[in-house]
Amino acid sequence: MSLGIIENPLTNTKAMNLPNAKMLIEDLEMIRDKTRGNLEEDEDEHLAKLISDLQSAYRQVLQKQPAE
């Protein structure tokens, strides 16, 4: 939701909050690092793909933003 890609189910609106999106991606990276070696292979792959997909979406949104 923070990337403005999907609607917030409570407000039915799309809102972009890039600092929050970046923080959430960093939190997932921290979880990945702290759980390394303790996840099943499919869980590890799912988390890695989730992080990768979010990072890609974040970069795409940044590229569409006007330069400051």
MIDOSE-1310 file (N, C-alpha, C; in nm, 2 decimals, decimal comma, always signed):
residues 68
mslg	+0,08/-0,12/+0,00/+0,00/+0,00/+0,00/+0,09/+0,13/+0,00; +0,20/+0,12/+0,07/+0,28/+0,24/+0,08/+0,34/+0,28/-0,06; +0,35/+0,19/-0,15/+0,40/+0,23/-0,28/+0,29/+0,29/-0,37; +0,17/+0,29/-0,32/+0,05/+0,35/-0,40/+0,01/+0,26/-0,51
iien	+0,04/+0,13/-0,50/+0,00/+0,04/-0,61/-0,13/-0,03/-0,58; -0,16/-0,06/-0,46/-0,29/-0,12/-0,42/-0,36/-0,03/-0,33; -0,49/-0,05/-0,33/-0,58/+0,04/-0,24/-0,57/-0,01/-0,10; -0,58/+0,09/-0,01/-0,60/+0,07/+0,13/-0,74/+0,02/+0,15
pltn	-0,76/-0,10/+0,20/-0,90/-0,16/+0,22/-0,99/-0,08/+0,31; -0,93/+0,00/+0,40/-1,01/+0,08/+0,49/-1,06/+0,21/+0,43; -0,97/+0,27/+0,34/-1,01/+0,40/+0,29/-1,05/+0,39/+0,14; -1,02/+0,27/+0,08/-1,05/+0,25/-0,06/-0,98/+0,36/-0,15
tkam	-0,86/+0,40/-0,11/-0,78/+0,49/-0,18/-0,64/+0,44/-0,20; -0,57/+0,49/-0,30/-0,43/+0,46/-0,31/-0,35/+0,58/-0,27; -0,25/+0,56/-0,18/-0,17/+0,67/-0,13/-0,03/+0,62/-0,12; +0,06/+0,71/-0,17/+0,20/+0,68/-0,17/+0,27/+0,74/-0,05
nlpn	+0,35/+0,65/+0,01/+0,43/+0,70/+0,13/+0,57/+0,63/+0,11; +0,66/+0,69/+0,03/+0,79/+0,62/+0,00/+0,88/+0,60/+0,12; +0,89/+0,70/+0,22/+0,97/+0,67/+0,33/+0,92/+0,54/+0,41; +0,79/+0,53/+0,42/+0,73/+0,41/+0,49/+0,75/+0,29/+0,41
akml	+0,74/+0,29/+0,28/+0,77/+0,18/+0,19/+0,92/+0,13/+0,21; +1,01/+0,23/+0,21/+1,15/+0,19/+0,23/+1,17/+0,13/+0,36; +1,11/+0,18/+0,47/+1,13/+0,13/+0,60/+1,07/-0,02/+0,61; +0,96/-0,04/+0,54/+0,90/-0,18/+0,54/+0,99/-0,28/+0,47
iedl	+1,05/-0,24/+0,36/+1,14/-0,32/+0,29/+1,27/-0,35/+0,38; +1,32/-0,25/+0,44/+1,43/-0,27/+0,53/+1,40/-0,36/+0,65; +1,27/-0,35/+0,70/+1,23/-0,44/+0,81/+1,23/-0,58/+0,76; +1,18/-0,61/+0,64/+1,17/-0,74/+0,58/+1,31/-0,80/+0,56
emir	+1,41/-0,71/+0,52/+1,55/-0,75/+0,51/+1,60/-0,79/+0,64; +1,57/-0,72/+0,74/+1,62/-0,75/+0,88/+1,56/-0,88/+0,93; +1,43/-0,91/+0,90/+1,37/-1,03/+0,94/+1,44/-1,15/+0,86; +1,47/-1,13/+0,73/+1,54/-1,23/+0,66/+1,68/-1,26/+0,72
dktr	+1,75/-1,15/+0,75/+1,88/-1,17/+0,81/+1,88/-1,24/+0,95; +1,78/-1,20/+1,03/+1,77/-1,26/+1,16/+1,72/-1,40/+1,16; +1,65/-1,44/+1,06/+1,59/-1,58/+1,05/+1,68/-1,67/+0,96; +1,79/-1,62/+0,91/+1,87/-1,70/+0,82/+1,91/-1,83/+0,88
gnle	+1,89/-1,94/+0,81/+1,92/-2,07/+0,87/+1,81/-2,13/+0,95; +1,71/-2,06/+0,98/+1,60/-2,11/+1,06/+1,47/-2,13/+0,99; +1,47/-2,10/+0,86/+1,35/-2,11/+0,78/+1,36/-2,23/+0,69; +1,24/-2,29/+0,66/+1,23/-2,40/+0,56/+1,27/-2,34/+0,42
eded	+1,32/-2,42/+0,33/+1,37/-2,37/+0,20/+1,26/-2,29/+0,13; +1,14/-2,34/+0,13/+1,03/-2,27/+0,06/+1,00/-2,13/+0,13; +1,01/-2,13/+0,26/+0,98/-2,00/+0,33/+1,09/-1,90/+0,30; +1,22/-1,95/+0,29/+1,33/-1,86/+0,26/+1,31/-1,81/+0,12
ehla	+1,28/-1,89/+0,02/+1,26/-1,85/-0,11/+1,14/-1,75/-0,13; +1,04/-1,78/-0,05/+0,92/-1,69/-0,06/+0,96/-1,55/+0,00; +1,03/-1,54/+0,11/+1,07/-1,42/+0,17/+1,17/-1,34/+0,07; +1,26/-1,41/+0,01/+1,36/-1,35/-0,08/+1,28/-1,30/-0,20
klis	+1,19/-1,37/-0,26/+1,11/-1,32/-0,37/+1,03/-1,20/-0,33; +0,97/-1,20/-0,22/+0,89/-1,09/-0,17/+0,97/-0,96/-0,16; +1,09/-0,97/-0,10/+1,18/-0,86/-0,09/+1,22/-0,81/-0,22; +1,26/-0,90/-0,31/+1,30/-0,86/-0,45/+1,19/-0,79/-0,52
dlqs	+1,07/-0,84/-0,52/+0,96/-0,78/-0,59/+0,93/-0,64/-0,53; +0,93/-0,63/-0,40/+0,91/-0,50/-0,34/+1,02/-0,40/-0,38; +1,14/-0,44/-0,38/+1,25/-0,35/-0,41/+1,24/-0,31/-0,56; +1,20/-0,40/-0,65/+1,18/-0,37/-0,79/+1,07/-0,26/-0,80
ayrq	+0,96/-0,29/-0,73/+0,84/-0,19/-0,74/+0,88/-0,06/-0,68; +0,96/-0,06/-0,58/+1,01/+0,07/-0,52/+1,09/+0,15/-0,62; +1,18/+0,08/-0,68/+1,27/+0,14/-0,78/+1,19/+0,20/-0,90; +1,09/+0,12/-0,94/+1,00/+0,17/-1,05/+0,92/+0,30/-1,01
vlqk	+0,87/+0,30/-0,89/+0,80/+0,42/-0,84/+0,90/+0,54/-0,83; +1,02/+0,51/-0,78/+1,11/+0,62/-0,77/+1,15/+0,68/-0,91; +1,16/+0,60/-1,01/+1,19/+0,64/-1,14/+1,08/+0,73/-1,20; +0,96/+0,71/-1,16/+0,85/+0,79/-1,21/+0,83/+0,92/-1,14
qpae	+0,90/+0,93/-1,02/+0,89/+1,06/-0,95/+0,96/+1,17/-1,01; +0,91/+1,29/-1,01/+0,98/+1,41/-1,07/+1,11/+1,43/-0,99; +1,21/+1,48/-1,05/+1,34/+1,51/-0,99/+1,32/+1,63/-0,90; +1,38/+1,63/-0,78/+1,37/+1,75/-0,69/+1,47/+1,85/-0,71
